[in-house]
């Protein structure tokens, strides 16, 4: 018999159970702290995007001051200045808005389209399900960078191009997840009961299945948001988003990468902004997933 089990009752000692409970509470408290910090980081960038640099800093991110070229971080420029003497802090704050416009809109579009596709494919089944999966496979194989380049060549660089390309990249991922969750629900008795009483297909999908896969949809939304932030920055870095000179984080990293050894702060500030937002959103997505699974 195990040493951790009482010989007469076959139960575990109260001390061991209490220790495990305390350890579980400690892990939960640490996770709550991490989620709170991540939420605070996201809130900071949201405020920067909504309020704007004009309220948060007196300096214009587009104002050039040749006398301040590559000024080091200090009282005049808290995060230094770039090759044109532009304030790095002002540019980082101004760059939050393009990212937090493109990424959420692309995420919402991807989740809506992906949910409709995944829900309908699993709910209808048959040839339609097979056709949808083959199309999703084809879209997944096609590299998003090539798609973005083609879009940019056809219609020019714009935020709309970024939103459409990023959304198209994530639609297959969302659709597959929603389809898998819907297939699990389709095997449950309440779905068979709804079909037996002659409930229309649209009603079955919207009223019966969709409410029961909303957890999966929410997890996908939070997970894809962090991916969309990184994707937007990456495409802007490649010159497929905002025009040259834009304070958008990816474009700023691309513009200042040649000055890494001369003025590293011009590159590190936007790069850390991207990393902080992506990691914070990923931690929040993990917290949402744990809460739903609990």
C-alpha positions as CSV (number, residue, x, y, z in Angstrom):
1,X,0.0,0.0,0.0
2,X,1.2,3.5,-0.8
3,X,2.9,5.4,2.0
4,X,0.6,8.4,1.3
5,X,-2.6,6.4,1.9
6,X,-4.2,5.6,5.2
7,X,-4.0,1.8,5.9
8,X,-7.5,1.5,7.4
9,X,-9.6,3.8,5.3
10,X,-7.7,3.9,2.1
11,X,-7.9,7.7,2.0
12,X,-5.1,10.2,1.7
13,X,-3.9,12.0,4.8
14,X,-5.5,15.4,5.4
15,X,-2.1,17.1,5.5
16,X,-1.3,15.9,2.0
17,X,-4.6,17.0,0.7
18,X,-4.2,20.4,2.4
19,X,-0.7,20.9,0.9
20,X,-2.0,20.1,-2.6
21,X,-4.8,22.6,-2.2
22,X,-2.4,25.3,-1.0
23,X,-0.2,24.6,-3.9
24,X,-3.1,24.8,-6.3
25,X,-4.2,28.1,-4.8
26,X,-0.6,29.4,-5.1
27,X,-0.5,28.5,-8.8
28,X,-3.9,30.1,-9.4
29,X,-2.8,33.3,-7.6
30,X,0.4,33.4,-9.8
31,X,-1.7,33.0,-12.9
32,X,-4.1,35.7,-11.8
33,X,-1.2,38.1,-11.2
34,X,0.3,37.3,-14.6
35,X,-3.1,37.8,-16.3
36,X,-3.5,41.1,-14.4
37,X,-0.1,42.4,-15.6
38,X,-0.8,41.3,-19.1
39,X,-4.1,43.1,-19.0
40,X,-2.4,46.2,-17.8
41,X,0.1,46.1,-20.6
42,X,-2.7,45.7,-23.2
43,X,-4.6,48.6,-21.5
44,X,-1.6,50.9,-21.8
45,X,-1.3,50.4,-25.5
46,X,-5.1,50.7,-26.0
47,X,-5.0,54.0,-24.2
48,X,-2.1,55.1,-26.3
49,X,-4.0,54.2,-29.4
50,X,-7.3,55.8,-28.4
51,X,-6.0,58.9,-26.6
52,X,-3.2,59.5,-29.0
53,X,0.3,60.9,-28.7
54,X,-0.9,64.5,-28.6
55,X,-2.2,63.9,-25.1
56,X,0.6,61.7,-23.8
57,X,3.6,63.6,-25.1
58,X,4.2,67.2,-26.2
59,X,6.4,66.1,-29.1
60,X,5.2,65.6,-32.6
61,X,6.3,62.1,-33.9
62,X,6.7,63.6,-37.5
63,X,8.7,66.7,-36.4
64,X,12.2,66.6,-37.7
65,X,15.0,68.3,-35.6
66,X,18.4,67.8,-37.3
67,X,20.2,69.1,-34.2
68,X,18.8,66.2,-32.2
69,X,19.9,63.5,-34.6
70,X,20.5,60.3,-32.7
71,X,20.1,62.1,-29.3
72,X,20.5,59.6,-26.5
73,X,17.7,58.9,-24.1
74,X,17.5,61.7,-21.5
75,X,15.3,64.5,-20.2
76,X,14.7,66.0,-23.6
77,X,13.9,62.7,-25.4
78,X,13.0,60.0,-22.9
79,X,13.6,57.2,-25.4
80,X,16.1,59.1,-27.6
81,X,15.7,60.5,-31.1
82,X,16.2,58.9,-34.5
83,X,18.3,59.8,-37.6
84,X,15.9,62.7,-38.3
85,X,15.8,64.0,-34.8
86,X,12.3,62.7,-34.3
87,X,11.3,61.7,-30.8
88,X,11.3,57.9,-30.4
89,X,8.7,57.9,-27.6
90,X,6.3,60.0,-29.6
91,X,6.7,57.7,-32.6
92,X,6.2,54.5,-30.5
93,X,3.0,56.0,-28.9
94,X,1.7,57.1,-32.4
95,X,2.6,53.7,-33.8
96,X,0.2,51.9,-31.4
97,X,-2.9,53.2,-33.3
98,X,-2.2,51.6,-36.7
99,X,-1.5,48.2,-35.1
100,X,-4.5,48.3,-32.8
101,X,-6.7,49.2,-35.8
102,X,-5.5,46.6,-38.2
103,X,-5.1,43.6,-35.7
104,X,-8.5,43.8,-34.0
105,X,-10.4,44.4,-37.3
106,X,-8.5,41.5,-39.0
107,X,-9.2,39.3,-36.0
108,X,-12.9,40.1,-35.9
109,X,-13.2,39.5,-39.7
110,X,-11.3,36.2,-39.5
111,X,-13.4,35.0,-36.5
112,X,-16.7,35.8,-38.1
113,X,-15.9,34.3,-41.5
114,X,-14.1,31.3,-39.9
115,X,-17.0,30.6,-37.5
116,X,-19.6,30.7,-40.3
117,X,-17.5,28.4,-42.4
118,X,-16.6,25.9,-39.7
119,X,-20.1,25.9,-38.2
120,X,-21.8,25.3,-41.5
121,X,-19.3,22.7,-42.7
122,X,-19.8,20.6,-39.6
123,X,-23.5,21.2,-39.4
124,X,-24.3,20.4,-43.0
125,X,-21.7,17.7,-43.5
126,X,-21.5,15.6,-46.7
127,X,-20.1,17.0,-49.9
128,X,-20.2,20.6,-48.6
129,X,-18.0,19.7,-45.7
130,X,-15.5,18.0,-48.0
131,X,-15.4,20.9,-50.4
132,X,-14.9,23.4,-47.6
133,X,-12.0,21.4,-46.2
134,X,-10.3,21.2,-49.6
135,X,-10.6,24.9,-50.1
136,X,-9.2,25.6,-46.6
137,X,-6.3,23.3,-47.4
138,X,-5.6,25.2,-50.6
139,X,-5.7,28.6,-48.8
140,X,-3.5,27.3,-46.0
141,X,-0.8,26.2,-48.5
142,X,-0.7,29.6,-50.2
143,X,1.9,31.8,-48.3
144,X,0.4,35.0,-46.8
145,X,3.5,37.0,-47.7
146,X,2.9,36.2,-51.4
147,X,-0.8,37.1,-51.1
148,X,0.1,40.4,-49.4
149,X,2.6,41.2,-52.2
150,X,0.0,40.4,-54.9
151,X,-2.6,42.5,-53.1
152,X,-0.2,45.4,-52.8
153,X,0.8,45.2,-56.5
154,X,-2.9,45.2,-57.5
155,X,-4.5,47.8,-55.2
156,X,-1.5,49.5,-53.5
157,X,-0.3,49.5,-49.9
158,X,-3.0,50.3,-47.4
159,X,-4.5,49.3,-44.0
160,X,-7.3,47.6,-45.9
161,X,-4.8,45.3,-47.7
162,X,-3.3,44.4,-44.3
163,X,-6.6,43.6,-42.8
164,X,-7.8,41.4,-45.7
165,X,-4.5,39.5,-45.9
166,X,-4.2,38.9,-42.2
167,X,-7.9,37.8,-42.0
168,X,-7.5,35.5,-44.9
169,X,-4.5,33.9,-43.2
170,X,-6.4,33.1,-40.0
171,X,-9.8,32.1,-41.5
172,X,-8.7,28.5,-42.1
173,X,-7.4,28.2,-38.5
174,X,-10.6,29.5,-37.0
175,X,-12.8,27.4,-39.3
176,X,-11.0,24.2,-38.4
177,X,-11.2,24.8,-34.7
178,X,-14.9,25.7,-34.8
179,X,-15.6,22.8,-37.1
180,X,-13.9,20.4,-34.7
181,X,-15.9,21.8,-31.7
182,X,-19.1,21.6,-33.7
183,X,-18.6,18.0,-34.7
184,X,-18.3,17.1,-31.0
185,X,-21.6,18.9,-30.4
186,X,-23.3,17.3,-33.3
187,X,-22.8,13.9,-31.7
188,X,-24.8,14.9,-28.6
189,X,-28.4,13.9,-28.0
190,X,-29.8,17.5,-28.1
191,X,-28.8,17.9,-31.7
192,X,-30.5,14.6,-32.7
193,X,-33.6,15.7,-30.8
194,X,-33.6,19.0,-32.6
195,X,-33.4,17.2,-36.0
196,X,-36.1,14.8,-35.1
197,X,-38.5,17.6,-34.3
198,X,-37.9,19.1,-37.7
199,X,-35.9,22.2,-36.7
200,X,-34.6,24.1,-39.7
201,X,-30.9,23.8,-40.5
202,X,-30.3,27.5,-39.9
203,X,-32.0,27.3,-36.5
204,X,-30.0,24.3,-35.6
205,X,-26.8,26.0,-36.4
206,X,-27.6,29.4,-34.8
207,X,-29.7,28.5,-31.9
208,X,-28.4,25.1,-30.8
209,X,-24.8,24.7,-32.0
210,X,-23.4,28.2,-32.0
211,X,-24.1,28.9,-28.3
212,X,-22.3,25.6,-27.4
213,X,-19.1,26.4,-29.3
214,X,-18.9,30.0,-28.2
215,X,-16.0,29.1,-25.8
216,X,-14.0,27.9,-28.8
217,X,-14.8,31.0,-30.7
218,X,-13.7,33.2,-27.8
219,X,-10.5,31.3,-27.4
220,X,-9.8,31.6,-31.1
221,X,-10.5,35.4,-31.0
222,X,-8.1,36.1,-28.2
223,X,-5.4,33.7,-29.6
224,X,-5.6,35.1,-33.2
225,X,-5.5,38.7,-31.9
226,X,-1.9,38.3,-30.7
227,X,-1.0,36.6,-34.0
228,X,-2.6,39.4,-35.9
229,X,-0.5,42.0,-34.0
230,X,2.7,40.2,-35.0
231,X,1.5,39.6,-38.6
232,X,0.7,43.3,-39.0
233,X,4.1,44.3,-37.7
234,X,5.8,41.8,-40.0
235,X,4.0,42.9,-43.1
236,X,4.7,46.5,-42.3
237,X,8.3,45.6,-41.8
238,X,8.3,44.2,-45.3
239,X,6.9,47.5,-46.7
240,X,3.4,46.1,-47.4
241,X,1.5,48.2,-45.0
242,X,1.9,51.8,-43.9
243,X,3.8,54.2,-46.3
244,X,7.4,55.1,-45.6
245,X,7.9,57.4,-42.6
246,X,4.9,56.0,-40.8
247,X,5.4,55.5,-37.0
248,X,3.8,52.1,-37.3
249,X,6.0,49.7,-35.2
250,X,7.0,47.3,-38.0
251,X,7.8,50.1,-40.4
252,X,9.8,51.8,-37.7
253,X,11.9,48.7,-37.0
254,X,12.5,48.3,-40.7
255,X,13.6,51.9,-41.1
256,X,16.0,51.9,-38.2
257,X,17.5,48.4,-38.4
258,X,20.5,49.9,-40.2
259,X,21.2,52.1,-37.2
260,X,21.4,49.2,-34.7
261,X,25.0,49.7,-33.8
262,X,24.8,53.5,-33.9
263,X,21.6,54.2,-32.1
264,X,20.1,50.9,-30.8
265,X,17.2,52.7,-29.0
266,X,15.6,53.7,-32.3
267,X,15.2,49.9,-33.0
268,X,14.7,48.5,-29.6
269,X,11.8,50.8,-28.6
270,X,9.4,49.7,-31.3
271,X,10.6,46.1,-31.2
272,X,9.9,45.9,-27.4
273,X,6.5,47.5,-28.0
274,X,5.6,44.7,-30.5
275,X,6.9,42.0,-28.1
276,X,5.1,43.4,-25.1
277,X,1.8,43.6,-26.8
278,X,2.1,40.2,-28.5
279,X,3.1,38.5,-25.2
280,X,0.5,40.2,-23.2
281,X,-2.3,39.2,-25.6
282,X,-1.0,35.6,-25.6
283,X,-1.1,35.5,-21.8
284,X,-4.6,36.9,-21.8
285,X,-5.6,34.3,-24.3
286,X,-4.1,31.6,-22.1
287,X,-6.1,32.9,-19.1
288,X,-9.3,32.9,-21.2
289,X,-8.7,29.3,-22.2
290,X,-8.1,28.2,-18.6
291,X,-11.2,29.9,-17.5
292,X,-13.3,28.3,-20.2
293,X,-11.8,24.8,-19.5
294,X,-12.3,25.2,-15.7
